[in-house]
Amino acid sequence: MSKLPIIAIGIAVLALGYFALVSDAAAYGGSAPETCANCHAMDSQYENWAHGGHAKVAKCTDCHLPHDNFVSYYMEKGRQGAKDTYAFVTGDIPVAIRAEEKTKQIVQENCIHCHENTVEAMLTSAQPFDRYCWECHRDVAHGQRGGTGAPYQDSVLYPTK
């Protein structure tokens, strides 16, 4: 019996272990905002969050990931991480980073969950609740310009006078 497959598997395990060590792969399973800011494309989002109202009470994962159960949390973390990794590796990073519909729904649910006492009257009132929280509270989590790294004002999302 050839020892070649065993040696190849051993080398692959060592290579993957080395990659995990030098890339600090374990950090990506955690919730430290600094890990989210590892990609230069997230600089303005991180900077705006760090100087915003939520920095002392919420991390990126508190708003951007579901908290209904362990499985959905890590499934969504993996999905978003794979999408972000693909964009970073291919260089296909949009100038103005925008949340996709699924992420918007997650963030909305987390806003309501954390601010339940504040929004209770609004949620039970007769008025239609068909807007996202950040449509009125744009500067709360990511500063005046929201979550954009664009060097210009996005007049579609942030109307100018």
TORBASE-509576 format. One record per atom (N, C-alpha, C): atom name; x, y, z; residue in three letters. Coordinates in pm, 1 decimal. Layout:
BEGIN
R   atom          x          y          z   rest
R     CA          X          Y          Z    Ala
...
END
This chain:
BEGIN
R   atom          x          y          z   rest
R      N       83.4     -117.2        0.0    Met
R     CA        0.0        0.0        0.0    Met
R      C       89.5      125.8        0.0    Met
R      N       56.2      219.0      -83.7    Ser
R     CA      134.6      340.9     -100.0    Ser
R      C      107.8      439.3       13.9    Ser
R      N      214.7      503.1       58.1    Lys
R     CA      201.4      604.4      163.1    Lys
R      C      174.4      742.7      104.1    Lys
R      N      172.3      753.7      -28.3    Leu
R     CA      153.9      882.0      -95.2    Leu
R      C       22.8      951.2      -56.5    Leu
R      N      -92.2      882.2      -55.2    Pro
R     CA     -216.1      951.8      -15.5    Pro
R      C     -209.7     1004.2      128.4    Pro
R      N     -150.7      930.9      218.4    Ile
R     CA     -140.6      973.8      357.9    Ile
R      C      -50.4     1096.1      367.9    Ile
R      N       60.7     1095.9      294.9    Ile
R     CA      152.5     1210.1      295.3    Ile
R      C       83.2     1332.2      234.7    Ile
R      N        9.6     1313.5      124.7    Ala
R     CA      -61.3     1424.6       59.1    Ala
R      C     -166.1     1484.1      152.7    Ala
R      N     -240.5     1399.2      221.8    Ile
R     CA     -341.7     1447.6      316.6    Ile
R      C     -273.5     1522.6      430.7    Ile
R      N     -163.0     1470.7      480.1    Gly
R     CA      -88.2     1536.3      586.8    Gly
R      C      -39.0     1673.5      545.4    Gly
R      N       13.5     1684.0      424.7    Ile
R     CA       61.8     1812.7      373.2    Ile
R      C      -54.9     1910.2      357.3    Ile
R      N     -168.7     1861.2      306.4    Ala
R     CA     -286.9     1946.7      289.6    Ala
R      C     -336.2     1998.3      424.9    Ala
R      N     -339.1     1912.0      525.9    Val
R     CA     -382.2     1952.8      659.3    Val
R      C     -286.4     2057.0      715.8    Val
R      N     -156.2     2036.3      700.7    Leu
R     CA      -58.4     2133.8      747.6    Leu
R      C      -72.9     2267.7      674.6    Leu
R      N      -93.1     2262.8      543.3    Ala
R     CA     -108.4     2385.7      464.5    Ala
R      C     -233.4     2462.1      506.7    Ala
R      N     -344.4     2391.2      524.5    Leu
R     CA     -467.7     2456.9      568.5    Leu
R      C     -453.0     2512.6      710.1    Leu
R      N     -386.9     2438.6      796.0    Gly
R     CA     -362.1     2486.7      931.7    Gly
R      C     -276.7     2612.4      932.0    Gly
R      N     -174.2     2614.9      848.8    Tyr
R     CA      -87.9     2732.1      837.8    Tyr
R      C     -167.9     2851.5      784.4    Tyr
R      N     -249.7     2827.5      681.3    Phe
R     CA     -334.0     2933.2      625.4    Phe
R      C     -429.0     2988.5      731.6    Phe
R      N     -491.5     2900.5      808.5    Ala
R     CA     -583.8     2943.4      914.4    Ala
R      C     -510.3     3026.2     1019.3    Ala
R      N     -387.4     2988.6     1049.4    Leu
R     CA     -308.3     3060.5     1148.7    Leu
R      C     -269.7     3200.4     1099.9    Leu
R      N     -213.8     3209.7      979.7    Val
R     CA     -165.2     3339.5      930.8    Val
R      C     -279.7     3433.2      890.8    Val
R      N     -394.2     3377.3      853.3    Ser
R     CA     -507.4     3462.7      814.9    Ser
R      C     -596.5     3496.9      933.1    Ser
R      N     -565.8     3441.6     1051.0    Asp
R     CA     -646.8     3460.4     1171.1    Asp
R      C     -792.3     3421.5     1142.5    Asp
R      N     -808.9     3307.6     1075.9    Ala
R     CA     -940.5     3259.7     1032.4    Ala
R      C    -1039.1     3247.5     1147.6    Ala
R      N     -993.6     3212.3     1264.8    Ala
R     CA    -1084.3     3196.8     1379.3    Ala
R      C    -1154.8     3327.7     1414.2    Ala
R      N    -1090.3     3440.2     1389.1    Ala
R     CA    -1150.5     3570.1     1420.2    Ala
R      C    -1278.6     3593.0     1340.5    Ala
R      N    -1286.2     3536.6     1221.0    Tyr
R     CA    -1403.1     3557.2     1136.7    Tyr
R      C    -1525.7     3483.0     1188.3    Tyr
R      N    -1507.5     3392.9     1282.2    Gly
R     CA    -1620.3     3326.0     1345.2    Gly
R      C    -1673.1     3404.4     1464.2    Gly
R      N    -1600.8     3507.6     1504.6    Gly
R     CA    -1638.3     3588.5     1619.5    Gly
R      C    -1724.0     3707.8     1581.2    Gly
R      N    -1723.6     3808.1     1668.2    Ser
R     CA    -1809.4     3923.9     1644.6    Ser
R      C    -1737.9     4058.0     1662.1    Ser
R      N    -1606.6     4058.1     1661.6    Ala
R     CA    -1531.8     4182.3     1680.0    Ala
R      C    -1546.7     4273.2     1557.8    Ala
R      N    -1590.1     4397.3     1577.5    Pro
R     CA    -1604.3     4490.3     1465.4    Pro
R      C    -1474.1     4510.4     1387.7    Pro
R      N    -1361.2     4499.2     1456.4    Glu
R     CA    -1232.2     4515.5     1389.2    Glu
R      C    -1212.9     4410.6     1280.4    Glu
R      N    -1269.7     4293.5     1299.2    Thr
R     CA    -1260.7     4188.7     1197.5    Thr
R      C    -1340.0     4229.4     1074.0    Thr
R      N    -1457.4     4288.0     1095.1    Cys
R     CA    -1537.8     4334.0      981.7    Cys
R      C    -1463.5     4442.4      903.7    Cys
R      N    -1379.3     4518.2      973.9    Ala
R     CA    -1307.0     4628.0      910.2    Ala
R      C    -1175.4     4583.1      847.4    Ala
R      N    -1147.6     4453.2      844.4    Asn
R     CA    -1024.3     4405.2      781.3    Asn
R      C    -1018.4     4439.8      633.2    Asn
R      N    -1132.3     4445.0      569.7    Cys
R     CA    -1136.5     4479.5      427.3    Cys
R      C    -1139.1     4631.7      415.1    Cys
R      N    -1048.2     4686.7      337.5    His
R     CA    -1038.8     4833.0      325.5    His
R      C    -1167.7     4894.6      273.5    His
R      N    -1250.1     4817.8      204.7    Ala
R     CA    -1375.7     4870.3      151.3    Ala
R      C    -1472.8     4906.7      262.8    Ala
R      N    -1450.2     4855.6      382.5    Met
R     CA    -1538.9     4882.6      495.4    Met
R      C    -1485.5     4994.0      586.7    Met
R      N    -1380.1     5060.7      546.9    Asp
R     CA    -1319.8     5163.6      630.7    Asp
R      C    -1419.7     5269.8      676.2    Asp
R      N    -1496.0     5326.1      581.7    Ser
R     CA    -1586.3     5434.8      620.7    Ser
R      C    -1700.5     5383.5      707.2    Ser
R      N    -1748.6     5261.3      680.3    Gln
R     CA    -1856.0     5206.5      762.7    Gln
R      C    -1806.6     5187.6      906.7    Gln
R      N    -1687.9     5132.2      920.0    Tyr
R     CA    -1630.4     5110.5     1053.1    Tyr
R      C    -1605.4     5243.6     1123.2    Tyr
R      N    -1545.2     5336.6     1053.1    Glu
R     CA    -1513.5     5467.3     1110.7    Glu
R      C    -1640.8     5540.1     1154.9    Glu
R      N    -1742.9     5538.8     1068.7    Asn
R     CA    -1868.8     5604.7     1104.1    Asn
R      C    -1935.6     5536.4     1222.6    Asn
R      N    -1932.0     5402.9     1226.9    Trp
R     CA    -1988.7     5329.7     1340.5    Trp
R      C    -1911.8     5364.3     1468.3    Trp
R      N    -1779.2     5364.1     1461.3    Ala
R     CA    -1695.2     5388.0     1579.0    Ala
R      C    -1721.9     5524.3     1642.3    Ala
R      N    -1762.6     5622.0     1562.2    His
R     CA    -1790.4     5755.8     1613.3    His
R      C    -1939.7     5781.3     1629.8    His
R      N    -2021.5     5680.6     1602.6    Gly
R     CA    -2167.0     5695.3     1609.6    Gly
R      C    -2224.4     5650.9     1742.8    Gly
R      N    -2354.7     5662.0     1752.1    Gly
R     CA    -2426.0     5632.0     1874.4    Gly
R      C    -2427.5     5486.3     1915.8    Gly
R      N    -2411.1     5394.7     1823.4    His
R     CA    -2419.2     5253.2     1857.5    His
R      C    -2286.4     5191.1     1900.8    His
R      N    -2176.8     5259.2     1884.1    Ala
R     CA    -2044.6     5200.9     1910.1    Ala
R      C    -2030.7     5145.2     2051.9    Ala
R      N    -2093.5     5208.9     2148.7    Lys
R     CA    -2081.1     5163.7     2287.3    Lys
R      C    -2179.6     5052.5     2322.7    Lys
R      N    -2278.9     5029.0     2237.4    Val
R     CA    -2383.5     4932.6     2273.8    Val
R      C    -2406.1     4819.6     2173.3    Val
R      N    -2352.8     4831.5     2053.1    Ala
R     CA    -2378.7     4728.9     1951.5    Ala
R      C    -2258.8     4709.2     1860.1    Ala
R      N    -2238.4     4584.9     1820.1    Lys
R     CA    -2133.5     4550.0     1724.4    Lys
R      C    -2199.2     4523.2     1588.6    Lys
R      N    -2120.3     4509.4     1486.7    Cys
R     CA    -2170.7     4483.5     1351.8    Cys
R      C    -2268.0     4365.5     1350.8    Cys
R      N    -2229.3     4257.6     1417.6    Thr
R     CA    -2310.9     4136.3     1417.8    Thr
R      C    -2442.9     4155.5     1491.1    Thr
R      N    -2449.6     4249.2     1584.8    Asp
R     CA    -2575.1     4274.8     1656.0    Asp
R      C    -2682.2     4326.9     1561.6    Asp
R      N    -2642.1     4402.4     1462.3    Cys
R     CA    -2737.6     4460.1     1367.5    Cys
R      C    -2750.3     4378.7     1239.2    Cys
R      N    -2639.6     4325.7     1189.0    His
R     CA    -2638.4     4267.5     1055.6    His
R      C    -2662.1     4117.0     1048.5    His
R      N    -2675.7     4049.4     1163.1    Leu
R     CA    -2701.1     3905.2     1161.1    Leu
R      C    -2826.3     3872.2     1240.6    Leu
R      N    -2899.3     3767.7     1199.6    Pro
R     CA    -3020.8     3728.2     1273.7    Pro
R      C    -2983.3     3668.2     1409.1    Pro
R      N    -3071.2     3683.9     1505.4    His
R     CA    -3043.7     3633.0     1639.5    His
R      C    -3152.5     3537.9     1688.4    His
R      N    -3229.2     3482.8     1595.4    Asp
R     CA    -3336.5     3392.8     1636.9    Asp
R      C    -3284.3     3257.4     1683.7    Asp
R      N    -3174.5     3210.0     1624.0    Asn
R     CA    -3112.3     3086.2     1671.8    Asn
R      C    -2969.9     3074.5     1618.7    Asn
R      N    -2894.5     2986.1     1680.7    Phe
R     CA    -2753.3     2964.0     1650.5    Phe
R      C    -2730.9     2927.3     1503.6    Phe
R      N    -2815.0     2839.8     1450.1    Val
R     CA    -2798.6     2792.1     1312.4    Val
R      C    -2818.9     2905.4     1212.3    Val
R      N    -2927.7     2980.9     1225.0    Ser
R     CA    -2952.4     3088.8     1127.9    Ser
R      C    -2845.3     3197.2     1138.4    Ser
R      N    -2795.6     3222.1     1260.0    Tyr
R     CA    -2690.0     3321.0     1280.1    Tyr
R      C    -2566.0     3282.5     1198.4    Tyr
R      N    -2518.7     3159.0     1216.4    Tyr
R     CA    -2395.9     3118.2     1147.7    Tyr
R      C    -2416.8     3088.2     1000.0    Tyr
R      N    -2536.2     3048.8      960.2    Met
R     CA    -2564.4     3030.8      817.1    Met
R      C    -2556.6     3166.3      745.5    Met
R      N    -2617.2     3267.7      805.6    Glu
R     CA    -2614.7     3401.0      745.5    Glu
R      C    -2474.3     3460.6      752.8    Glu
R      N    -2404.0     3437.5      861.2    Lys
R     CA    -2265.7     3484.5      873.8    Lys
R      C    -2180.6     3423.4      762.4    Lys
R      N    -2198.6     3294.1      736.9    Gly
R     CA    -2126.1     3226.2      629.8    Gly
R      C    -2163.8     3277.8      492.3    Gly
R      N    -2293.8     3301.1      471.2    Arg
R     CA    -2341.1     3351.5      341.1    Arg
R      C    -2283.6     3490.2      314.6    Arg
R      N    -2293.4     3578.5      413.0    Gln
R     CA    -2240.8     3713.5      394.4    Gln
R      C    -2088.6     3712.1      380.9    Gln
R      N    -2023.4     3628.0      460.4    Gly
R     CA    -1877.9     3617.3      452.6    Gly
R      C    -1830.9     3566.5      317.5    Gly
R      N    -1900.6     3466.2      263.1    Ala
R     CA    -1864.4     3412.3      131.3    Ala
R      C    -1883.0     3518.5       23.2    Ala
R      N    -1992.8     3594.0       33.5    Lys
R     CA    -2020.0     3701.2      -63.7    Lys
R      C    -1912.0     3808.9      -55.5    Lys
R      N    -1876.4     3847.3       66.6    Asp
R     CA    -1773.9     3950.6       85.5    Asp
R      C    -1636.2     3902.0       40.0    Asp
R      N    -1604.6     3776.1       70.1    Thr
R     CA    -1476.5     3719.0       27.7    Thr
R      C    -1467.8     3715.5     -124.3    Thr
R      N    -1575.8     3674.6     -189.7    Tyr
R     CA    -1578.0     3670.9     -336.4    Tyr
R      C    -1552.4     3811.2     -393.0    Tyr
R      N    -1621.8     3911.5     -338.0    Ala
R     CA    -1604.0     4048.5     -386.1    Ala
R      C    -1460.5     4095.7     -365.0    Ala
R      N    -1402.7     4063.5     -249.8    Phe
R     CA    -1267.2     4106.5     -218.7    Phe
R      C    -1165.3     4038.8     -310.2    Phe
R      N    -1179.3     3906.4     -329.2    Val
R     CA    -1083.7     3830.4     -410.5    Val
R      C    -1091.8     3870.0     -558.1    Val
R      N    -1213.2     3892.9     -607.7    Thr
R     CA    -1229.6     3927.5     -749.1    Thr
R      C    -1210.8     4077.0     -774.6    Thr
R      N    -1209.8     4157.0     -668.2    Gly
R     CA    -1198.0     4301.1     -685.4    Gly
R      C    -1328.6     4366.0     -725.9    Gly
R      N    -1437.5     4291.9     -719.3    Asp
R     CA    -1569.6     4340.8     -760.0    Asp
R      C    -1640.3     4405.2     -640.5    Asp
R      N    -1578.3     4509.0     -585.1    Ile
R     CA    -1633.5     4578.3     -469.0    Ile
R      C    -1702.1     4705.7     -519.0    Ile
R      N    -1831.5     4719.9     -490.5    Pro
R     CA    -1900.7     4840.1     -538.3    Pro
R      C    -1849.2     4965.7     -468.8    Pro
R      N    -1853.7     5075.8     -538.6    Val
R     CA    -1808.9     5202.4     -481.1    Val
R      C    -1899.0     5239.1     -364.0    Val
R      N    -2029.2     5227.2     -383.4    Ala
R     CA    -2125.8     5254.5     -277.3    Ala
R      C    -2182.8     5120.7     -230.6    Ala
R      N    -2144.2     5079.0     -112.0    Ile
R     CA    -2188.6     4949.8      -58.2    Ile
R      C    -2332.0     4963.6       -8.2    Ile
R      N    -2418.4     4876.3      -54.6    Arg
R     CA    -2559.4     4879.1      -18.5    Arg
R      C    -2601.5     4743.2       33.5    Arg
R      N    -2686.4     4741.5      133.7    Ala
R     CA    -2739.7     4616.8      187.8    Ala
R      C    -2839.8     4558.1       88.8    Ala
R      N    -2833.3     4425.7       74.3    Glu
R     CA    -2931.8     4359.8      -10.3    Glu
R      C    -3060.2     4340.9       69.2    Glu
R      N    -3166.1     4301.0        1.4    Glu
R     CA    -3298.7     4293.2       64.0    Glu
R      C    -3301.0     4204.7      189.0    Glu
R      N    -3236.3     4089.1      183.1    Lys
R     CA    -3233.9     3998.6      298.9    Lys
R      C    -3166.5     4065.5      418.5    Lys
R      N    -3057.1     4135.1      395.0    Thr
R     CA    -2985.2     4203.8      501.8    Thr
R      C    -3069.2     4318.2      557.7    Thr
R      N    -3139.7     4389.5      471.7    Lys
R     CA    -3226.2     4498.1      517.7    Lys
R      C    -3332.3     4445.0      613.8    Lys
R      N    -3388.8     4330.1      581.5    Gln
R     CA    -3491.3     4271.3      667.7    Gln
R      C    -3432.1     4231.6      803.2    Gln
R      N    -3312.3     4174.5      800.8    Ile
R     CA    -3245.0     4136.0      925.4    Ile
R      C    -3218.0     4259.1     1011.9    Ile
R      N    -3164.2     4364.0      951.5    Val
R     CA    -3133.4     4485.9     1026.0    Val
R      C    -3261.8     4546.3     1083.3    Val
R      N    -3367.5     4549.3     1004.1    Gln
R     CA    -3495.9     4604.1     1051.2    Gln
R      C    -3546.4     4526.7     1172.9    Gln
R      N    -3542.6     4393.8     1165.7    Glu
R     CA    -3586.7     4311.0     1278.5    Glu
R      C    -3501.9     4338.2     1402.8    Glu
R      N    -3372.0     4358.0     1383.3    Asn
R     CA    -3284.1     4384.9     1497.3    Asn
R      C    -3307.5     4524.4     1555.8    Asn
R      N    -3336.4     4622.1     1471.6    Cys
R     CA    -3370.2     4756.3     1522.1    Cys
R      C    -3493.0     4746.6     1613.3    Cys
R      N    -3596.1     4681.5     1563.2    Ile
R     CA    -3720.7     4669.5     1639.0    Ile
R      C    -3698.7     4590.0     1767.1    Ile
R      N    -3620.6     4483.7     1759.8    His
R     CA    -3594.6     4402.4     1878.9    His
R      C    -3524.4     4483.2     1988.2    His
R      N    -3419.0     4555.1     1951.1    Cys
R     CA    -3342.6     4630.7     2051.6    Cys
R      C    -3417.6     4753.4     2102.4    Cys
R      N    -3499.9     4811.5     2018.3    His
R     CA    -3571.0     4934.1     2054.9    His
R      C    -3720.1     4907.5     2071.9    His
R      N    -3753.9     4788.0     2115.1    Glu
R     CA    -3893.1     4744.6     2125.7    Glu
R      C    -3978.5     4840.5     2209.1    Glu
R      N    -3928.7     4881.8     2322.7    Asn
R     CA    -4006.2     4972.6     2407.6    Asn
R      C    -4030.5     5106.9     2340.8    Asn
R      N    -3932.8     5154.0     2267.8    Thr
R     CA    -3944.1     5283.4     2201.1    Thr
R      C    -4042.7     5279.5     2085.5    Thr
R      N    -4042.1     5172.0     2009.3    Val
R     CA    -4125.4     5166.9     1888.3    Val
R      C    -4258.6     5094.9     1907.9    Val
R      N    -4287.1     5048.7     2029.8    Glu
R     CA    -4410.2     4973.3     2052.9    Glu
R      C    -4534.6     5049.8     2009.6    Glu
R      N    -4544.6     5175.6     2047.4    Ala
R     CA    -4661.4     5256.3     2010.8    Ala
R      C    -4670.4     5273.4     1859.6    Ala
R      N    -4556.7     5287.1     1795.9    Met
R     CA    -4555.7     5304.7     1651.5    Met
R      C    -4599.6     5176.2     1580.4    Met
R      N    -4555.9     5062.3     1631.2    Leu
R     CA    -4588.7     4934.5     1568.3    Leu
R      C    -4735.6     4897.8     1584.5    Leu
R      N    -4799.4     4945.9     1689.5    Thr
R     CA    -4940.1     4911.2     1713.1    Thr
R      C    -5035.5     5021.1     1669.1    Thr
R      N    -4984.7     5128.3     1610.9    Ser
R     CA    -5071.2     5237.7     1568.0    Ser
R      C    -5137.9     5206.0     1435.1    Ser
R      N    -5231.4     5292.0     1396.0    Ala
R     CA    -5306.9     5271.4     1271.7    Ala
R      C    -5225.0     5305.0     1147.7    Ala
R      N    -5118.5     5380.7     1164.6    Gln
R     CA    -5038.2     5418.8     1047.8    Gln
R      C    -4968.8     5297.3      987.4    Gln
R      N    -4952.1     5296.2      857.8    Pro
R     CA    -4882.9     5182.0      795.6    Pro
R      C    -4735.6     5182.0      835.9    Pro
R      N    -4683.7     5064.8      863.4    Phe
R     CA    -4543.0     5051.9      900.8    Phe
R      C    -4470.3     4991.0      781.9    Phe
R      N    -4447.9     5073.0      680.4    Asp
R     CA    -4391.7     5023.3      555.0    Asp
R      C    -4257.6     5088.0      520.9    Asp
R      N    -4187.6     5135.4      622.3    Arg
R     CA    -4057.8     5198.1      600.0    Arg
R      C    -3954.5     5132.3      688.7    Arg
R      N    -3830.2     5139.9      645.9    Tyr
R     CA    -3720.0     5092.5      728.4    Tyr
R      C    -3684.9     5200.2      829.8    Tyr
R      N    -3638.9     5159.8      945.8    Cys
R     CA    -3603.8     5253.5     1052.3    Cys
R      C    -3503.3     5358.9     1004.2    Cys
R      N    -3406.3     5314.1      924.5    Trp
R     CA    -3298.6     5405.1      882.9    Trp
R      C    -3341.2     5505.1      776.5    Trp
R      N    -3464.0     5494.6      728.1    Glu
R     CA    -3511.1     5596.4      634.6    Glu
R      C    -3526.4     5730.9      705.9    Glu
R      N    -3558.6     5725.5      835.4    Cys
R     CA    -3565.0     5848.0      915.7    Cys
R      C    -3439.5     5866.7     1001.3    Cys
R      N    -3379.9     5756.1     1041.4    His
R     CA    -3264.8     5760.3     1131.3    His
R      C    -3136.3     5724.3     1056.0    His
R      N    -3113.5     5788.9      944.3    Arg
R     CA    -3002.6     5759.5      853.4    Arg
R      C    -2865.6     5765.5      920.2    Arg
R      N    -2844.5     5861.0     1005.0    Asp
R     CA    -2709.7     5882.0     1058.3    Asp
R      C    -2680.6     5805.5     1188.0    Asp
R      N    -2772.9     5723.8     1235.0    Val
R     CA    -2755.5     5658.7     1364.7    Val
R      C    -2639.4     5558.8     1366.3    Val
R      N    -2636.1     5464.2     1276.9    Ala
R     CA    -2535.0     5358.3     1284.8    Ala
R      C    -2406.9     5387.2     1207.8    Ala
R      N    -2419.0     5449.1     1093.3    His
R     CA    -2300.6     5467.9     1008.7    His
R      C    -2275.2     5613.6      972.0    His
R      N    -2316.6     5704.4     1053.7    Gly
R     CA    -2284.0     5844.7     1032.6    Gly
R      C    -2372.3     5915.3      931.9    Gly
R      N    -2340.4     6040.1      906.7    Gln
R     CA    -2419.7     6126.4      819.1    Gln
R      C    -2442.3     6068.1      680.1    Gln
R      N    -2342.2     6001.9      625.2    Arg
R     CA    -2353.4     5953.2      488.2    Arg
R      C    -2397.6     5808.9      481.4    Arg
R      N    -2429.0     5749.4      596.0    Gly
R     CA    -2473.1     5611.2      595.1    Gly
R      C    -2359.6     5516.9      562.4    Gly
R      N    -2390.4     5403.2      504.7    Gly
R     CA    -2290.1     5301.7      476.4    Gly
R      C    -2232.7     5313.9      337.6    Gly
R      N    -2162.5     5421.3      309.2    Thr
R     CA    -2103.4     5435.6      177.6    Thr
R      C    -1956.8     5475.7      188.2    Thr
R      N    -1878.0     5420.2      100.2    Gly
R     CA    -1739.0     5459.0       91.5    Gly
R      C    -1718.3     5549.9      -27.5    Gly
R      N    -1828.9     5589.8      -88.8    Ala
R     CA    -1821.1     5672.2     -208.8    Ala
R      C    -1763.8     5809.8     -176.7    Ala
R      N    -1679.1     5861.8     -264.0    Pro
R     CA    -1620.4     5993.0     -239.8    Pro
R      C    -1715.3     6106.8     -276.1    Pro
R      N    -1840.1     6074.8     -301.9    Tyr
R     CA    -1937.2     6176.1     -339.6    Tyr
R      C    -2067.7     6149.3     -267.1    Tyr
R      N    -2152.8     6248.6     -264.1    Gln
R     CA    -2282.9     6233.7     -200.2    Gln
R      C    -2376.7     6161.6     -296.0    Gln
R      N    -2437.3     6052.9     -252.4    Asp
R     CA    -2531.3     5977.3     -333.4    Asp
R      C    -2666.7     6047.2     -323.3    Asp
R      N    -2699.1     6131.6     -421.1    Ser
R     CA    -2818.0     6215.0     -412.0    Ser
R      C    -2948.2     6136.0     -423.9    Ser
R      N    -2942.0     6012.9     -469.8    Val
R     CA    -3062.8     5930.7     -475.2    Val
R      C    -3102.8     5887.7     -333.7    Val
R      N    -3006.0     5844.4     -255.7    Leu
R     CA    -3034.0     5798.1     -119.6    Leu
R      C    -3025.3     5909.8      -17.5    Leu
R      N    -2944.4     6009.4      -43.2    Tyr
R     CA    -2926.5     6119.0       48.8    Tyr
R      C    -2956.7     6247.2      -28.0    Tyr
R      N    -3083.8     6281.8      -38.0    Pro
R     CA    -3120.9     6399.3     -120.1    Pro
R      C    -3046.1     6525.7      -79.8    Pro
R      N    -3007.2     6599.5     -179.8    Thr
R     CA    -2938.7     6726.7     -156.9    Thr
R      C    -3037.3     6840.6     -177.2    Thr
R      N    -3005.8     6955.5     -119.7    Lys
R     CA    -3094.9     7071.1     -133.7    Lys
R      C    -3043.3     7165.2     -238.4    Lys
END
